[in-house]
Each structure stands twice: as C-alpha cells, then as structure tokens.
Amino acid sequence: MISTGEGPLWLSAIRDAFSCRVAVGETSARANAELVLTTLEYALASRVIVRPVR
C-alpha cells in the first residue's frame, strides 16, 4: 500500500525471476482480484517471444 493525499493506492507488480526487474506494474485504489488479473493481462500482452537460434 502506498499512502497518498487522496487515500491508499495499491500496487500489483510482476518481477522477472531471471533479471530481477519489474516486468509490469499496475496501481489501483482497491486491492482486489481485478487489480491482479489486469496486471497479469498486461504482462502477457507485453511478452516478447524470441525464437531459439537453430
């Protein structure tokens, strides 16, 4: 939870396990399943699939 002048703000983030970087993050005024699902949808949409070198 992040305290702001307008009330609490919740952060949902997905971290890349290999690089330890935050791959995607989303904020909302409510901590609910919709926040998590939106974060997952953004993460899947932003994936870059690289074909292996043959």
PDB file of N, CA, C, O and CB in Angstrom:
ATOM      1  N   MET A   1       0.835  -1.171   0.000  1.00  0.00           N
ATOM      2  CA  MET A   1       0.000   0.000   0.000  1.00  0.00           C
ATOM      3  C   MET A   1       0.886   1.243   0.000  1.00  0.00           C
ATOM      4  O   MET A   1       1.885   1.317   0.716  1.00  0.00           O
ATOM      5  CB  MET A   1      -0.954  -0.007   1.210  1.00  0.00           C
ATOM      6  N   ILE A   2       0.501   2.197  -0.807  1.00  0.00           N
ATOM      7  CA  ILE A   2       1.206   3.466  -0.901  1.00  0.00           C
ATOM      8  C   ILE A   2       0.244   4.549  -0.420  1.00  0.00           C
ATOM      9  O   ILE A   2      -0.839   4.713  -0.982  1.00  0.00           O
ATOM     10  CB  ILE A   2       1.712   3.746  -2.369  1.00  0.00           C
ATOM     11  N   SER A   3       0.633   5.278   0.602  1.00  0.00           N
ATOM     12  CA  SER A   3      -0.220   6.355   1.119  1.00  0.00           C
ATOM     13  C   SER A   3      -0.076   7.590   0.241  1.00  0.00           C
ATOM     14  O   SER A   3       1.035   8.023  -0.066  1.00  0.00           O
ATOM     15  CB  SER A   3       0.140   6.692   2.591  1.00  0.00           C
ATOM     16  N   THR A   4      -1.215   8.150  -0.160  1.00  0.00           N
ATOM     17  CA  THR A   4      -1.223   9.381  -0.948  1.00  0.00           C
ATOM     18  C   THR A   4      -2.180  10.373  -0.295  1.00  0.00           C
ATOM     19  O   THR A   4      -2.911  10.013   0.628  1.00  0.00           O
ATOM     20  CB  THR A   4      -1.634   9.102  -2.429  1.00  0.00           C
ATOM     21  N   GLY A   5      -2.179  11.588  -0.755  1.00  0.00           N
ATOM     22  CA  GLY A   5      -3.083  12.601  -0.239  1.00  0.00           C
ATOM     23  C   GLY A   5      -4.546  12.314  -0.549  1.00  0.00           C
ATOM     24  O   GLY A   5      -5.440  12.875   0.083  1.00  0.00           O
ATOM     25  N   GLU A   6      -4.787  11.443  -1.518  1.00  0.00           N
ATOM     26  CA  GLU A   6      -6.152  11.097  -1.919  1.00  0.00           C
ATOM     27  C   GLU A   6      -6.587   9.740  -1.394  1.00  0.00           C
ATOM     28  O   GLU A   6      -7.648   9.246  -1.774  1.00  0.00           O
ATOM     29  CB  GLU A   6      -6.268  11.114  -3.423  1.00  0.00           C
ATOM     30  N   GLY A   7      -5.795   9.131  -0.534  1.00  0.00           N
ATOM     31  CA  GLY A   7      -6.122   7.817   0.016  1.00  0.00           C
ATOM     32  C   GLY A   7      -5.091   6.782  -0.391  1.00  0.00           C
ATOM     33  O   GLY A   7      -4.128   7.094  -1.093  1.00  0.00           O
ATOM     34  N   PRO A   8      -5.296   5.545   0.053  1.00  0.00           N
ATOM     35  CA  PRO A   8      -4.318   4.497  -0.251  1.00  0.00           C
ATOM     36  C   PRO A   8      -4.325   4.111  -1.728  1.00  0.00           C
ATOM     37  O   PRO A   8      -5.359   4.160  -2.394  1.00  0.00           O
ATOM     38  CB  PRO A   8      -4.592   3.267   0.600  1.00  0.00           C
ATOM     39  N   LEU A   9      -3.170   3.732  -2.216  1.00  0.00           N
ATOM     40  CA  LEU A   9      -3.001   3.267  -3.585  1.00  0.00           C
ATOM     41  C   LEU A   9      -2.302   1.918  -3.510  1.00  0.00           C
ATOM     42  O   LEU A   9      -1.271   1.784  -2.852  1.00  0.00           O
ATOM     43  CB  LEU A   9      -2.186   4.296  -4.461  1.00  0.00           C
ATOM     44  N   TRP A  10      -2.855   0.936  -4.174  1.00  0.00           N
ATOM     45  CA  TRP A  10      -2.307  -0.417  -4.138  1.00  0.00           C
ATOM     46  C   TRP A  10      -1.517  -0.693  -5.407  1.00  0.00           C
ATOM     47  O   TRP A  10      -1.923  -0.294  -6.499  1.00  0.00           O
ATOM     48  CB  TRP A  10      -3.429  -1.458  -3.965  1.00  0.00           C
ATOM     49  N   LEU A  11      -0.397  -1.371  -5.262  1.00  0.00           N
ATOM     50  CA  LEU A  11       0.484  -1.696  -6.380  1.00  0.00           C
ATOM     51  C   LEU A  11       0.538  -3.201  -6.565  1.00  0.00           C
ATOM     52  O   LEU A  11       0.772  -3.947  -5.615  1.00  0.00           O
ATOM     53  CB  LEU A  11       1.900  -1.126  -6.153  1.00  0.00           C
ATOM     54  N   SER A  12       0.321  -3.635  -7.788  1.00  0.00           N
ATOM     55  CA  SER A  12       0.483  -5.033  -8.167  1.00  0.00           C
ATOM     56  C   SER A  12       1.597  -5.061  -9.208  1.00  0.00           C
ATOM     57  O   SER A  12       1.493  -4.410 -10.247  1.00  0.00           O
ATOM     58  CB  SER A  12      -0.869  -5.665  -8.724  1.00  0.00           C
ATOM     59  N   ALA A  13       2.656  -5.807  -8.934  1.00  0.00           N
ATOM     60  CA  ALA A  13       3.802  -5.846  -9.846  1.00  0.00           C
ATOM     61  C   ALA A  13       4.223  -7.285 -10.098  1.00  0.00           C
ATOM     62  O   ALA A  13       4.060  -8.156  -9.244  1.00  0.00           O
ATOM     63  CB  ALA A  13       4.985  -5.036  -9.276  1.00  0.00           C
ATOM     64  N   ILE A  14       4.764  -7.518 -11.279  1.00  0.00           N
ATOM     65  CA  ILE A  14       5.310  -8.828 -11.631  1.00  0.00           C
ATOM     66  C   ILE A  14       6.782  -8.633 -11.930  1.00  0.00           C
ATOM     67  O   ILE A  14       7.162  -7.816 -12.769  1.00  0.00           O
ATOM     68  CB  ILE A  14       4.556  -9.470 -12.855  1.00  0.00           C
ATOM     69  N   ARG A  15       7.610  -9.404 -11.226  1.00  0.00           N
ATOM     70  CA  ARG A  15       9.058  -9.299 -11.370  1.00  0.00           C
ATOM     71  C   ARG A  15       9.578 -10.476 -12.185  1.00  0.00           C
ATOM     72  O   ARG A  15       9.172 -11.619 -11.976  1.00  0.00           O
ATOM     73  CB  ARG A  15       9.748  -9.247  -9.987  1.00  0.00           C
ATOM     74  N   ASP A  16      10.472 -10.185 -13.107  1.00  0.00           N
ATOM     75  CA  ASP A  16      11.131 -11.214 -13.900  1.00  0.00           C
ATOM     76  C   ASP A  16      12.097 -11.967 -12.995  1.00  0.00           C
ATOM     77  O   ASP A  16      12.983 -11.363 -12.390  1.00  0.00           O
ATOM     78  CB  ASP A  16      11.875 -10.598 -15.129  1.00  0.00           C
ATOM     79  N   ALA A  17      11.930 -13.273 -12.900  1.00  0.00           N
ATOM     80  CA  ALA A  17      12.752 -14.076 -11.995  1.00  0.00           C
ATOM     81  C   ALA A  17      14.211 -14.136 -12.440  1.00  0.00           C
ATOM     82  O   ALA A  17      15.098 -14.300 -11.602  1.00  0.00           O
ATOM     83  CB  ALA A  17      12.189 -15.482 -11.895  1.00  0.00           C
ATOM     84  N   PHE A  18      14.478 -14.006 -13.738  1.00  0.00           N
ATOM     85  CA  PHE A  18      15.848 -14.103 -14.233  1.00  0.00           C
ATOM     86  C   PHE A  18      16.609 -12.797 -14.044  1.00  0.00           C
ATOM     87  O   PHE A  18      17.729 -12.798 -13.533  1.00  0.00           O
ATOM     88  CB  PHE A  18      15.848 -14.493 -15.701  1.00  0.00           C
ATOM     89  N   SER A  19      16.005 -11.682 -14.456  1.00  0.00           N
ATOM     90  CA  SER A  19      16.707 -10.395 -14.392  1.00  0.00           C
ATOM     91  C   SER A  19      16.424  -9.617 -13.110  1.00  0.00           C
ATOM     92  O   SER A  19      17.089  -8.619 -12.833  1.00  0.00           O
ATOM     93  CB  SER A  19      16.328  -9.550 -15.579  1.00  0.00           C
ATOM     94  N   CYS A  20      15.444 -10.062 -12.330  1.00  0.00           N
ATOM     95  CA  CYS A  20      15.020  -9.387 -11.088  1.00  0.00           C
ATOM     96  C   CYS A  20      14.482  -7.982 -11.342  1.00  0.00           C
ATOM     97  O   CYS A  20      14.427  -7.168 -10.421  1.00  0.00           O
ATOM     98  CB  CYS A  20      16.187  -9.310 -10.108  1.00  0.00           C
ATOM     99  N   ARG A  21      14.089  -7.691 -12.567  1.00  0.00           N
ATOM    100  CA  ARG A  21      13.498  -6.392 -12.893  1.00  0.00           C
ATOM    101  C   ARG A  21      11.980  -6.512 -12.849  1.00  0.00           C
ATOM    102  O   ARG A  21      11.423  -7.584 -13.086  1.00  0.00           O
ATOM    103  CB  ARG A  21      13.972  -5.893 -14.291  1.00  0.00           C
ATOM    104  N   VAL A  22      11.321  -5.402 -12.546  1.00  0.00           N
ATOM    105  CA  VAL A  22       9.862  -5.388 -12.588  1.00  0.00           C
ATOM    106  C   VAL A  22       9.444  -5.372 -14.054  1.00  0.00           C
ATOM    107  O   VAL A  22       9.767  -4.441 -14.791  1.00  0.00           O
ATOM    108  CB  VAL A  22       9.270  -4.153 -11.809  1.00  0.00           C
ATOM    109  N   ALA A  23       8.729  -6.405 -14.465  1.00  0.00           N
ATOM    110  CA  ALA A  23       8.315  -6.523 -15.857  1.00  0.00           C
ATOM    111  C   ALA A  23       7.101  -5.652 -16.146  1.00  0.00           C
ATOM    112  O   ALA A  23       7.000  -5.054 -17.217  1.00  0.00           O
ATOM    113  CB  ALA A  23       8.010  -7.975 -16.199  1.00  0.00           C
ATOM    114  N   VAL A  24       6.189  -5.583 -15.197  1.00  0.00           N
ATOM    115  CA  VAL A  24       4.973  -4.789 -15.369  1.00  0.00           C
ATOM    116  C   VAL A  24       4.408  -4.462 -13.993  1.00  0.00           C
ATOM    117  O   VAL A  24       4.543  -5.240 -13.048  1.00  0.00           O
ATOM    118  CB  VAL A  24       3.918  -5.545 -16.240  1.00  0.00           C
ATOM    119  N   GLY A  25       3.778  -3.309 -13.900  1.00  0.00           N
ATOM    120  CA  GLY A  25       3.155  -2.907 -12.649  1.00  0.00           C
ATOM    121  C   GLY A  25       1.870  -2.158 -12.919  1.00  0.00           C
ATOM    122  O   GLY A  25       1.735  -1.483 -13.940  1.00  0.00           O
ATOM    123  N   GLU A  26       0.932  -2.277 -12.009  1.00  0.00           N
ATOM    124  CA  GLU A  26      -0.367  -1.621 -12.153  1.00  0.00           C
ATOM    125  C   GLU A  26      -0.802  -1.132 -10.779  1.00  0.00           C
ATOM    126  O   GLU A  26      -0.525  -1.784  -9.772  1.00  0.00           O
ATOM    127  CB  GLU A  26      -1.435  -2.590 -12.775  1.00  0.00           C
ATOM    128  N   THR A  27      -1.477   0.002 -10.729  1.00  0.00           N
ATOM    129  CA  THR A  27      -1.948   0.548  -9.459  1.00  0.00           C
ATOM    130  C   THR A  27      -3.463   0.690  -9.486  1.00  0.00           C
ATOM    131  O   THR A  27      -4.077   0.808 -10.547  1.00  0.00           O
ATOM    132  CB  THR A  27      -1.282   1.910  -9.166  1.00  0.00           C
ATOM    133  N   SER A  28      -4.053   0.677  -8.284  1.00  0.00           N
ATOM    134  CA  SER A  28      -5.492   0.827  -8.153  1.00  0.00           C
ATOM    135  C   SER A  28      -5.824   1.343  -6.766  1.00  0.00           C
ATOM    136  O   SER A  28      -5.026   1.220  -5.837  1.00  0.00           O
ATOM    137  CB  SER A  28      -6.213  -0.505  -8.424  1.00  0.00           C
ATOM    138  N   ALA A  29      -7.000   1.919  -6.638  1.00  0.00           N
ATOM    139  CA  ALA A  29      -7.472   2.377  -5.332  1.00  0.00           C
ATOM    140  C   ALA A  29      -7.963   1.209  -4.486  1.00  0.00           C
ATOM    141  O   ALA A  29      -8.162   1.359  -3.281  1.00  0.00           O
ATOM    142  CB  ALA A  29      -8.588   3.410  -5.500  1.00  0.00           C
ATOM    143  N   ARG A  30      -8.160   0.050  -5.104  1.00  0.00           N
ATOM    144  CA  ARG A  30      -8.649  -1.133  -4.385  1.00  0.00           C
ATOM    145  C   ARG A  30      -7.715  -2.314  -4.593  1.00  0.00           C
ATOM    146  O   ARG A  30      -7.211  -2.545  -5.692  1.00  0.00           O
ATOM    147  CB  ARG A  30     -10.070  -1.498  -4.846  1.00  0.00           C
ATOM    148  N   ALA A  31      -7.495  -3.057  -3.512  1.00  0.00           N
ATOM    149  CA  ALA A  31      -6.694  -4.282  -3.592  1.00  0.00           C
ATOM    150  C   ALA A  31      -7.663  -5.442  -3.790  1.00  0.00           C
ATOM    151  O   ALA A  31      -8.212  -5.978  -2.827  1.00  0.00           O
ATOM    152  CB  ALA A  31      -5.802  -4.488  -2.296  1.00  0.00           C
ATOM    153  N   ASN A  32      -7.866  -5.822  -5.045  1.00  0.00           N
ATOM    154  CA  ASN A  32      -8.803  -6.903  -5.324  1.00  0.00           C
ATOM    155  C   ASN A  32      -8.284  -7.768  -6.470  1.00  0.00           C
ATOM    156  O   ASN A  32      -7.222  -7.506  -7.034  1.00  0.00           O
ATOM    157  CB  ASN A  32     -10.196  -6.339  -5.663  1.00  0.00           C
ATOM    158  N   ALA A  33      -9.049  -8.794  -6.796  1.00  0.00           N
ATOM    159  CA  ALA A  33      -8.636  -9.724  -7.848  1.00  0.00           C
ATOM    160  C   ALA A  33      -8.534  -9.036  -9.203  1.00  0.00           C
ATOM    161  O   ALA A  33      -7.704  -9.418 -10.028  1.00  0.00           O
ATOM    162  CB  ALA A  33      -9.612 -10.888  -7.933  1.00  0.00           C
ATOM    163  N   GLU A  34      -9.360  -8.036  -9.441  1.00  0.00           N
ATOM    164  CA  GLU A  34      -9.315  -7.323 -10.719  1.00  0.00           C
ATOM    165  C   GLU A  34      -7.956  -6.661 -10.939  1.00  0.00           C
ATOM    166  O   GLU A  34      -7.446  -6.656 -12.059  1.00  0.00           O
ATOM    167  CB  GLU A  34     -10.425  -6.270 -10.778  1.00  0.00           C
ATOM    168  N   LEU A  35      -7.372  -6.110  -9.892  1.00  0.00           N
ATOM    169  CA  LEU A  35      -6.045  -5.491  -9.988  1.00  0.00           C
ATOM    170  C   LEU A  35      -5.009  -6.532 -10.396  1.00  0.00           C
ATOM    171  O   LEU A  35      -4.180  -6.279 -11.271  1.00  0.00           O
ATOM    172  CB  LEU A  35      -5.646  -4.834  -8.642  1.00  0.00           C
ATOM    173  N   VAL A  36      -5.057  -7.688  -9.771  1.00  0.00           N
ATOM    174  CA  VAL A  36      -4.093  -8.751 -10.076  1.00  0.00           C
ATOM    175  C   VAL A  36      -4.295  -9.272 -11.494  1.00  0.00           C
ATOM    176  O   VAL A  36      -3.324  -9.465 -12.226  1.00  0.00           O
ATOM    177  CB  VAL A  36      -4.222  -9.905  -9.066  1.00  0.00           C
ATOM    178  N   LEU A  37      -5.543  -9.500 -11.886  1.00  0.00           N
ATOM    179  CA  LEU A  37      -5.812 -10.007 -13.232  1.00  0.00           C
ATOM    180  C   LEU A  37      -5.405  -9.006 -14.309  1.00  0.00           C
ATOM    181  O   LEU A  37      -4.883  -9.400 -15.352  1.00  0.00           O
ATOM    182  CB  LEU A  37      -7.287 -10.347 -13.378  1.00  0.00           C
ATOM    183  N   THR A  38      -5.637  -7.729 -14.069  1.00  0.00           N
ATOM    184  CA  THR A  38      -5.212  -6.697 -15.020  1.00  0.00           C
ATOM    185  C   THR A  38      -3.700  -6.697 -15.169  1.00  0.00           C
ATOM    186  O   THR A  38      -3.182  -6.562 -16.277  1.00  0.00           O
ATOM    187  CB  THR A  38      -5.699  -5.309 -14.570  1.00  0.00           C
ATOM    188  N   THR A  39      -2.993  -6.849 -14.059  1.00  0.00           N
ATOM    189  CA  THR A  39      -1.530  -6.899 -14.102  1.00  0.00           C
ATOM    190  C   THR A  39      -1.062  -8.104 -14.911  1.00  0.00           C
ATOM    191  O   THR A  39      -0.148  -7.987 -15.726  1.00  0.00           O
ATOM    192  CB  THR A  39      -0.946  -6.954 -12.677  1.00  0.00           C
ATOM    193  N   LEU A  40      -1.684  -9.259 -14.690  1.00  0.00           N
ATOM    194  CA  LEU A  40      -1.328 -10.463 -15.451  1.00  0.00           C
ATOM    195  C   LEU A  40      -1.613 -10.289 -16.943  1.00  0.00           C
ATOM    196  O   LEU A  40      -0.812 -10.706 -17.781  1.00  0.00           O
ATOM    197  CB  LEU A  40      -2.096 -11.676 -14.913  1.00  0.00           C
ATOM    198  N   GLU A  41      -2.745  -9.679 -17.276  1.00  0.00           N
ATOM    199  CA  GLU A  41      -3.081  -9.452 -18.684  1.00  0.00           C
ATOM    200  C   GLU A  41      -2.056  -8.544 -19.355  1.00  0.00           C
ATOM    201  O   GLU A  41      -1.643  -8.805 -20.485  1.00  0.00           O
ATOM    202  CB  GLU A  41      -4.483  -8.841 -18.808  1.00  0.00           C
ATOM    203  N   TYR A  42      -1.640  -7.475 -18.667  1.00  0.00           N
ATOM    204  CA  TYR A  42      -0.620  -6.579 -19.217  1.00  0.00           C
ATOM    205  C   TYR A  42       0.714  -7.303 -19.386  1.00  0.00           C
ATOM    206  O   TYR A  42       1.423  -7.089 -20.369  1.00  0.00           O
ATOM    207  CB  TYR A  42      -0.441  -5.351 -18.310  1.00  0.00           C
ATOM    208  N   ALA A  43       1.049  -8.157 -18.427  1.00  0.00           N
ATOM    209  CA  ALA A  43       2.311  -8.900 -18.512  1.00  0.00           C
ATOM    210  C   ALA A  43       2.295  -9.847 -19.708  1.00  0.00           C
ATOM    211  O   ALA A  43       3.275  -9.932 -20.447  1.00  0.00           O
ATOM    212  CB  ALA A  43       2.566  -9.690 -17.211  1.00  0.00           C
ATOM    213  N   LEU A  44       1.192 -10.555 -19.899  1.00  0.00           N
ATOM    214  CA  LEU A  44       1.096 -11.479 -21.029  1.00  0.00           C
ATOM    215  C   LEU A  44       1.099 -10.739 -22.360  1.00  0.00           C
ATOM    216  O   LEU A  44       1.688 -11.215 -23.331  1.00  0.00           O
ATOM    217  CB  LEU A  44      -0.163 -12.328 -20.912  1.00  0.00           C
ATOM    218  N   ALA A  45       0.450  -9.587 -22.414  1.00  0.00           N
ATOM    219  CA  ALA A  45       0.397  -8.810 -23.656  1.00  0.00           C
ATOM    220  C   ALA A  45       1.751  -8.206 -24.009  1.00  0.00           C
ATOM    221  O   ALA A  45       2.037  -7.972 -25.183  1.00  0.00           O
ATOM    222  CB  ALA A  45      -0.643  -7.705 -23.539  1.00  0.00           C
ATOM    223  N   SER A  46       2.580  -7.953 -23.012  1.00  0.00           N
ATOM    224  CA  SER A  46       3.870  -7.309 -23.279  1.00  0.00           C
ATOM    225  C   SER A  46       5.011  -8.304 -23.457  1.00  0.00           C
ATOM    226  O   SER A  46       6.154  -7.905 -23.676  1.00  0.00           O
ATOM    227  CB  SER A  46       4.208  -6.362 -22.157  1.00  0.00           C
ATOM    228  N   ARG A  47       4.707  -9.598 -23.363  1.00  0.00           N
ATOM    229  CA  ARG A  47       5.757 -10.610 -23.527  1.00  0.00           C
ATOM    230  C   ARG A  47       6.353 -10.558 -24.925  1.00  0.00           C
ATOM    231  O   ARG A  47       5.645 -10.401 -25.920  1.00  0.00           O
ATOM    232  CB  ARG A  47       5.201 -12.011 -23.248  1.00  0.00           C
ATOM    233  N   VAL A  48       7.647 -10.692 -24.974  1.00  0.00           N
ATOM    234  CA  VAL A  48       8.347 -10.783 -26.252  1.00  0.00           C
ATOM    235  C   VAL A  48       8.855 -12.210 -26.371  1.00  0.00           C
ATOM    236  O   VAL A  48       9.700 -12.647 -25.590  1.00  0.00           O
ATOM    237  CB  VAL A  48       9.527  -9.733 -26.357  1.00  0.00           C
ATOM    238  N   ILE A  49       8.339 -12.924 -27.344  1.00  0.00           N
ATOM    239  CA  ILE A  49       8.735 -14.314 -27.534  1.00  0.00           C
ATOM    240  C   ILE A  49       9.826 -14.354 -28.592  1.00  0.00           C
ATOM    241  O   ILE A  49       9.618 -13.957 -29.738  1.00  0.00           O
ATOM    242  CB  ILE A  49       7.516 -15.206 -27.945  1.00  0.00           C
ATOM    243  N   VAL A  50      10.976 -14.832 -28.192  1.00  0.00           N
ATOM    244  CA  VAL A  50      12.127 -14.916 -29.089  1.00  0.00           C
ATOM    245  C   VAL A  50      12.302 -16.368 -29.495  1.00  0.00           C
ATOM    246  O   VAL A  50      12.338 -17.265 -28.652  1.00  0.00           O
ATOM    247  CB  VAL A  50      13.426 -14.359 -28.414  1.00  0.00           C
ATOM    248  N   ARG A  51      12.409 -16.582 -30.783  1.00  0.00           N
ATOM    249  CA  ARG A  51      12.620 -17.951 -31.263  1.00  0.00           C
ATOM    250  C   ARG A  51      14.050 -18.380 -30.967  1.00  0.00           C
ATOM    251  O   ARG A  51      14.976 -17.578 -31.086  1.00  0.00           O
ATOM    252  CB  ARG A  51      12.323 -18.061 -32.784  1.00  0.00           C
ATOM    253  N   PRO A  52      14.235 -19.632 -30.584  1.00  0.00           N
ATOM    254  CA  PRO A  52      15.597 -20.106 -30.319  1.00  0.00           C
ATOM    255  C   PRO A  52      16.423 -20.151 -31.608  1.00  0.00           C
ATOM    256  O   PRO A  52      15.889 -20.380 -32.693  1.00  0.00           O
ATOM    257  CB  PRO A  52      15.561 -21.502 -29.663  1.00  0.00           C
ATOM    258  N   VAL A  53      17.711 -19.934 -31.473  1.00  0.00           N
ATOM    259  CA  VAL A  53      18.631 -19.992 -32.611  1.00  0.00           C
ATOM    260  C   VAL A  53      18.853 -21.449 -32.957  1.00  0.00           C
ATOM    261  O   VAL A  53      19.107 -22.270 -32.076  1.00  0.00           O
ATOM    262  CB  VAL A  53      19.989 -19.275 -32.298  1.00  0.00           C
ATOM    263  N   ARG A  54      18.759 -21.773 -34.238  1.00  0.00           N
ATOM    264  CA  ARG A  54      18.955 -23.168 -34.663  1.00  0.00           C
ATOM    265  C   ARG A  54      20.282 -23.342 -35.320  1.00  0.00           C
ATOM    266  O   ARG A  54      20.622 -24.447 -35.742  1.00  0.00           O
ATOM    267  CB  ARG A  54      17.857 -23.613 -35.607  1.00  0.00           C
TER     268      ARG A  54
END
